[in-house]
Amino acid sequence: MKTNKKIKGLVSIALALLIFACPLAESKALATAQLPVEVEAESAIVMEVSTGMVLYEKEIQERHYPASTTKLMTLLLAVEAVERGEASWEDRVTASALAESYGGSQIFLAEGEILTLKELALGVALASGNDAAVAIAEYLAGSHGAFVEKMNERAKELGMEGSHFVNANGLHDENHYTTAWDLCLLAREAVKHPDLLEMTALKHYRIREHTSRPFQYDNKNKLLWEFEGAKGLKTGWTLEAGYCLVGYAQRQGLSLVSVVLQSPKAKGHTNDTKTLLNWAFNTYVNYKPAPQEIPQIIINVNKGKVSQIQGLLPDQWGIPAVKGQETILHYTWEGPEHISAPYDNSQPLGYLLVANDQEQLLVKLPVRGDQSVERANMGFMMKNIFTNLLS
């Protein structure tokens, strides 16, 4: 079954760049003639989360040192370990001499000190503690080096082909690098995890409250104070990396992640990010075609207890559309006309491709059946035949 339907709607992707990034949506990159806004950072990107649509890019494959934006991967691995049940936020973690030895941004761990995994993770998310990141790494993987191997493995799984990690905190090393594109892929995965978002959005947190060494974490991400809708994620700075920031913000149904790398001035990473996000939110709206505008997908079922099922799109989806502009959307079904039972509707049947009037792919949405289908046995089929004859 092929469906190719032209629908009027409020969608224009004049400046959009599209990617394939996750099971919920896939897109292809389009070229842009000139940048709509200027930033001082050497590399930058803005991406809409649900579709993976790139709204802005500048030298996104250029290699840079990530500084403490590295810790976003450290936090992701910690959150995923908790989600899998391999660790708990209440686990008590004993700081090692190695963790204590790390200077720079730190939470001033002492060898033998015990904090919960959650306190350490907050120390990474807010205070950007180099010592806290290493303590987490040692606890979750047995050693700092083993954890770094896990970081690189996870990076490969996310498609971060331009990245290589040698530590859990981002302190400078010639062999520790990434790209704006890769950090954007990491950020897009990170925002799927509520615990990670909650930690990176927190402004302050106190530890050692009833000891002789109380300490307050103050979030280094000034977007949380200075930009409406900011939700996180992570800053970074070293002399070699310059000022870096991976941001996340939501407004009016749009969820955007951004990355700026190698901004040359103090607060430059914050100002560049605000410039990019303001431009994106002022330029785009989240457009979702009405149900009657989208072609109905019907799949015939062979040897099943039902003969047809209907295709369902993801619950949450939309297309970033340039405000006030119109174009024509084309819908194409990429999938089978028939399937054979049994069918489990947790599995996609195919994809609905949405393209603009230049036939450029905007988004590729997975389609699953509205119900699972059991295979019909001989008795069931004979009963159906008999019923049909009588009717």
C-alpha positions in Angstrom: 0.0 0.0 0.0 1.4 3.4 -1.0 0.0 6.7 0.2 1.3 10.0 -1.2 -1.0 12.8 0.0 -0.5 16.6 -0.3 -1.7 18.4 2.8 -1.6 22.2 3.4 -0.1 23.0 6.8 2.1 25.4 8.7 5.4 23.7 8.0 8.5 25.2 6.4 11.9 23.9 6.9 13.9 26.5 5.1 16.8 26.4 7.5 16.4 23.0 8.9 18.9 20.2 8.9 17.7 16.7 9.7 19.2 13.6 11.1 18.7 10.0 11.9 19.1 9.6 15.7 16.7 7.3 17.5 13.9 4.7 17.1 11.2 7.5 17.5 12.3 9.5 14.5 14.8 9.7 11.7 15.8 12.5 9.5 18.4 13.4 6.8 20.7 16.4 6.8 20.0 19.3 4.5 22.5 22.0 3.5 22.0 25.6 4.6 23.5 28.5 2.6 24.3 30.8 5.5 23.9 30.9 9.2 20.8 32.8 10.5 22.6 34.1 13.6 26.3 34.5 14.6 28.0 33.1 17.7 31.6 33.3 18.8 31.9 29.6 19.6 33.9 27.7 17.0 31.3 24.9 16.9 27.6 25.0 17.6 24.3 23.1 17.0 20.6 23.3 17.9 18.4 20.3 17.6 14.7 19.6 18.2 14.5 16.6 20.4 11.5 14.6 19.3 12.3 14.6 15.6 16.1 15.0 15.7 15.7 18.0 13.3 18.8 20.2 13.3 17.8 23.9 13.2 21.3 25.4 13.3 24.8 24.1 12.8 28.3 25.5 12.7 31.3 23.3 12.2 29.6 20.4 14.1 32.1 17.7 13.0 35.1 19.8 14.1 37.1 18.0 16.9 37.3 19.9 20.3 38.2 19.2 23.9 34.9 18.8 25.8 36.1 19.8 29.3 33.4 19.1 31.9 30.7 18.5 29.3 32.3 15.0 29.5 30.5 14.6 32.8 27.2 14.3 30.9 28.3 10.9 29.8 29.4 10.1 33.4 25.9 11.1 34.7 24.2 9.1 31.9 26.0 5.9 32.8 25.2 6.4 36.5 21.5 7.0 35.8 21.3 4.0 33.4 22.9 1.8 36.1 20.3 2.9 38.6 17.5 2.3 36.1 18.8 -1.2 35.4 18.8 -1.9 39.1 22.6 -2.3 39.2 22.9 0.5 41.7 20.8 2.7 43.9 21.0 6.4 44.6 21.1 5.6 48.3 24.2 3.4 47.9 27.1 4.5 50.2 30.3 5.2 48.2 33.7 5.4 49.9 36.0 8.0 48.3 39.4 6.6 47.3 42.8 8.3 47.4 42.6 8.6 43.6 39.3 10.4 43.7 40.6 12.8 46.4 43.6 13.6 44.3 41.7 15.4 41.6 41.8 19.2 41.7 40.1 21.9 39.7 36.3 21.9 40.2 35.7 19.6 43.1 33.5 18.8 46.1 36.6 18.4 48.3 36.3 14.6 48.9 38.6 13.1 51.5 40.0 9.6 51.2 37.7 7.3 53.2 34.8 9.8 53.2 31.4 8.2 52.5 28.7 9.9 50.5 25.6 8.5 48.7 25.7 7.9 45.0 23.1 10.6 44.7 25.2 13.1 46.6 28.1 12.4 44.3 26.0 12.6 41.2 24.7 16.0 42.3 28.3 17.0 42.9 29.0 16.2 39.3 25.8 17.8 37.9 25.9 21.1 39.9 29.5 21.6 41.2 31.1 19.8 38.3 33.3 17.9 40.8 36.2 16.1 39.2 36.7 14.1 42.3 33.0 13.2 42.5 33.1 11.9 38.9 36.0 9.6 39.6 34.4 8.3 42.8 31.3 7.4 40.7 33.4 5.8 38.1 35.3 3.6 40.5 32.1 2.6 42.3 30.1 1.6 39.2 32.9 -0.1 37.2 35.5 -1.1 39.8 38.1 1.2 38.5 38.4 4.6 36.7 39.9 2.9 33.7 37.1 0.3 33.4 34.5 3.0 33.6 36.2 5.0 30.8 35.9 1.9 28.6 32.2 1.9 29.3 32.0 5.6 28.3 33.6 4.8 25.0 31.3 1.8 24.4 28.2 3.9 25.2 29.5 6.6 22.9 29.7 4.1 20.0 26.2 2.9 20.7 24.9 6.5 20.4 26.8 7.0 17.1 29.4 9.4 18.6 32.0 8.5 16.0 34.1 11.7 16.6 34.6 11.2 20.3 37.1 9.5 22.5 37.3 9.6 26.3 40.2 9.0 28.6 38.7 10.1 31.9 35.3 10.6 33.6 35.7 14.3 34.3 37.0 16.0 31.2 40.4 17.2 32.5 42.6 18.0 29.6 44.2 15.2 27.6 45.2 15.3 24.0 43.3 12.0 23.4 40.1 13.2 25.1 38.0 14.9 22.5 34.5 15.1 20.9 32.4 17.2 18.5 29.3 19.4 18.8 27.4 16.8 16.8 28.4 14.0 19.2 27.5 16.0 22.3 24.2 16.7 20.7 23.5 13.0 20.3 24.5 12.5 23.9 22.3 15.3 25.1 19.3 14.0 23.1 19.7 10.6 24.9 20.3 12.3 28.3 17.0 14.2 28.3 15.1 11.0 28.1 16.1 10.3 31.7 14.1 12.2 34.3 16.6 11.7 37.1 19.4 13.2 35.0 17.3 16.1 34.0 16.2 16.8 37.6 19.8 16.8 38.8 21.1 19.1 36.1 18.2 21.5 36.6 18.7 21.9 40.3 20.3 25.3 41.3 21.7 24.5 44.7 22.3 21.5 47.0 24.0 21.1 50.4 26.0 18.1 51.7 27.8 17.4 55.0 25.1 19.5 56.6 25.7 18.4 60.2 29.5 18.0 60.0 32.5 20.3 60.4 32.8 20.4 56.6 29.4 21.6 55.2 29.5 22.3 51.5 27.0 23.8 49.0 26.8 22.9 45.4 25.9 25.8 43.2 25.0 25.0 39.6 27.5 26.4 37.2 24.9 26.5 34.4 23.7 30.1 34.4 21.1 29.4 31.8 18.9 28.2 34.7 18.8 31.8 36.0 19.0 33.7 32.7 16.9 31.8 30.1 13.2 31.1 30.3 12.5 27.4 29.9 16.1 26.3 30.6 16.2 22.7 32.1 19.9 21.9 32.2 22.4 20.3 31.1 26.2 20.9 31.6 28.9 23.5 31.3 32.6 23.0 30.9 35.9 25.0 30.8 39.6 24.3 30.5 42.3 26.5 29.1 42.5 24.3 26.0 38.8 23.7 25.6 37.6 27.2 26.1 34.1 27.7 27.4 31.6 25.0 26.5 27.9 24.4 27.2 25.4 21.7 26.5 21.9 23.2 27.0 18.3 22.1 27.1 15.2 24.2 27.0 11.5 23.9 26.5 8.9 26.5 25.3 5.5 26.3 23.7 5.7 22.6 22.9 9.3 22.7 21.5 12.1 20.9 23.2 15.6 21.9 22.1 19.1 20.8 22.9 22.1 22.9 22.0 25.9 22.7 22.1 28.5 25.4 21.9 32.2 24.5 22.0 35.3 26.6 22.2 33.7 29.9 23.0 36.7 32.2 23.7 35.3 34.5 26.5 34.0 34.0 30.0 30.2 33.7 29.8 30.6 33.4 26.0 29.2 29.9 26.2 26.1 31.2 28.0 25.6 34.2 25.7 26.0 32.1 22.6 23.5 29.5 23.9 21.0 32.2 24.7 21.4 33.7 21.2 20.9 30.3 19.5 17.9 29.2 21.7 16.2 32.7 21.4 16.5 32.5 17.7 15.2 29.0 17.5 12.2 29.6 19.7 11.4 32.9 17.9 11.6 31.2 14.5 9.9 27.8 15.0 6.7 26.4 16.4 5.8 22.8 17.0 3.4 21.9 14.3 1.3 18.7 14.4 -1.0 18.0 11.5 -4.6 17.2 12.4 -5.5 13.5 12.4 -7.8 13.9 9.4 -4.8 15.3 7.4 -2.7 12.2 7.9 -3.4 9.2 5.6 -4.9 6.1 7.3 -2.7 3.1 7.3 -4.5 -0.3 7.1 -2.5 -3.6 7.0 -4.1 -6.9 6.0 -3.3 -9.8 8.3 -2.9 -13.4 6.9 -3.8 -16.3 9.2 -4.7 -14.2 12.1 -7.7 -13.9 14.4 -8.4 -10.5 12.8 -8.0 -9.8 9.1 -6.9 -6.1 9.4 -5.1 -3.8 11.8 -4.6 -0.1 11.7 -1.3 1.7 11.9 -0.6 4.0 14.9 1.9 6.9 15.1 3.8 7.8 18.2 1.8 9.6 20.8 4.1 12.6 21.0 5.3 14.0 17.7 5.4 17.2 15.7 7.5 19.0 13.2 9.3 22.2 13.9 7.8 24.7 11.5 8.9 28.2 10.6 6.3 30.6 12.0 3.8 32.0 9.5 5.0 30.0 6.5 3.1 27.4 4.6 4.2 24.5 2.4 2.8 21.1 1.2 3.5 17.9 3.1 3.8 14.6 1.4 3.1 11.4 3.3 4.5 8.0 2.1 3.9 4.7 3.7 7.2 2.6 3.9 6.1 -0.8 5.0 4.2 -4.0 4.0 0.7 -4.3 2.6 0.2 -7.6 4.3 1.7 -9.3 7.4 1.3 -12.8 8.7 0.2 -13.6 12.3 1.3 -13.7 15.0 2.1 -10.0 15.4 3.2 -8.2 18.6 2.2 -4.6 18.4 5.2 -3.5 20.5 7.1 -3.9 17.2 7.0 -1.4 14.4 5.3 -2.4 11.1 7.1 0.3 9.1 7.5 4.0 8.8 5.4 7.0 7.7 7.7 9.3 5.8 6.9 13.0 5.9 8.5 15.2 3.3 8.1 18.9 2.2 7.2 20.1 -1.3 10.8 19.8 -2.4 10.6 16.1 -1.6 13.1 16.6 1.3 12.5 14.1 4.1 11.5 15.9 7.3 10.8 13.1 9.6 10.5 9.3 9.6 7.9 8.1 12.1 7.7 4.5 13.3 4.2 3.0 12.9 3.0 0.1 15.0 -0.3 -1.8 14.9 -3.3 -0.8 17.0 -3.4 -4.3 18.4 -1.5 -7.6 18.6 -2.7 -10.5 16.6 -2.7 -14.2 17.5 -2.3 -16.8 14.9 -5.6 -18.5 14.1 -5.7 -22.3 14.5 -7.6 -24.7 12.3 -10.6 -24.7 14.6 -10.8 -20.9 14.6 -10.6 -20.7 10.8 -13.2 -23.4 10.3 -15.6 -21.6 12.7 -15.1 -18.4 10.7 -15.8 -20.1 7.4 -18.9 -21.7 8.8 -20.1 -18.3 10.2 -19.5 -16.6 6.9 -21.5 -19.3 5.0 -24.4 -18.9 7.3 -24.4 -15.1 7.0 
